[in-house]
Amino acid sequence: MTRRWRGPGVMLGVAIAAAGCAPVTYPPMACSGAGAAPALVAELLFGRSVQGGGEVTDTQWRDFLADTVTPRFPDGLTALDGAGQWRVPASGRIESERSKVLLIVAEDTARTRQSLEQIREIYRARFAQKSVGLITAPACAAF
């Protein structure tokens, strides 16, 4: 069975919307070749350092994927290891930590965007994080 993705346009900037800015709407994409269809590509950026010391362990990460991410995106995703870096606003000092990057390709729906926000909120609460990065972009996808 072929899944047809629909929608009036693709939203770019869930993270921008969460910050109080209006999201940008693009017209439907014209996808061609090999069954490609319009999709939303989301990259989530998770730091593994825990405030107060310690790190999100590999077991904790696998549990988070199993109980939080996979139920929301059972069709698949890709998890990558990363090396995060940012500037501390108060001191200007550069900090770094091990990180995880999730790459999710899904239909651009309100439910997809809500699921992405739920994942971010749960990770922040469970692992005492200040933020979880989110980058979204329209794309053509075929699987």
N, C-alpha and C positions, 0 to 999 in steps of 0.2 A: 504494500500500500504506500502510495506517495503522499507525503504530508505537504500541504500547501500552506504557506505562511501568508498572512494577510495583514492589513492595517493601512491607515491613511498615510503613514509616514514613519520614519524611524527617529527616535528621540536620541539626541546626543547630549550628554551632560547630566546624568542622574546625580553625579556628585555636585554639579553646579546648582541643580535644583534643590538639593539638600542644604546647600549653603544659603538659600534664599533668593537665588537668581532664577529667572525664567529659563526653562529648557529651550533648546533650539529644535525646531521641527524641520525635517527634510522631506521633500516629496518622495514618493515610492521609488525605490531603485529599480532600474531595468537590468535584471540579471540574465545572463545568457550562458549557455554551455553546460553540459553534463548535469542537468537538473538543478542548477544553482537557483536559490531563492533568497529574497531579502532576509536579513537576520540582524540581530544585535550581538556585537562582540563586547564582552565585559571582561576586564582584567581587574582582579581584586588583589590588593597588596597588604599582606599581613606581617607585621613585625612579630618576632618571637621572644624578644626580651620582655620580662614582666616587671612592672614597677615594683620597687622594693627588693629586687634581686631575683635571680633565677631566669628560667627560659621555658617556653612552651616545649614540652618534650615531643619526641616523635610519636609516642603512644597517644598523648593528648591531641596532637594534630590529626592522627588517623581517626580517633574517636569523634572529633569535631567534623571531619569529612563525612563519617558514617551517619552521625545522628542529626547533623544540621544542614550540610550542603547537599549530599546525595538525595535525600528525600525531596528537596526542592528542585533539583536538576538531575533526575534519574537517567536522562538520555545520554549523559556523559559530560566530561570536563577534563581538563589537563591541569595537573598540579606540578609546579616547578620550584626548585630551591633557588633562593636569591640572596643577595647581599645588599641590604637596605642602608641608606645614608641620608641624613638630613642635618640642617643647621638648627641648633637650639636658639630660639628667638632671644631669650634673656641674656645669654652669654656670647652668642655668635659662634660657639664651639661646634665643630662637626662631630656628630655621633654616628655610630654604625651598629648594625646588628644583623644576625641571620634573619632571613625572611622566607615567606612562601608567596608564590604568585599563582593565582587560579585564573585560568583562561576558560571562559564559558561562552559558547555560541548557542543562542536560543532565539525563538520567535520574540519579536519586540511587542510585548503586551504589558498591560498594567500589572498582571500577576508576576511576570518576569522581573519587572522593576521592584515590585514589593518584596519578592524573594531575595533579591540582591541586598536590599536595605535590611531585611531581617537577618541575613547572614552577617552583615557588618555589625549590627547591634548586638547580636549574640556573642560574637567573638570579642568585641570590646568589653562587654560585661563579664564574660567568663574568664578572660585573661588580663583584666585590668589594663586595657589599652586606651590611649588617648584618641587614636584614630585607626581606621582601616581605609586605605586608599581605594578609589574606584574610578576606572577609566572606561568609558563606553564609546562605541563608534558603530556606525552603520556598515554593513558588509553584505557581500553575496556569499552564500555558503552551500556546499553540496557534500553529502555524506553517503 
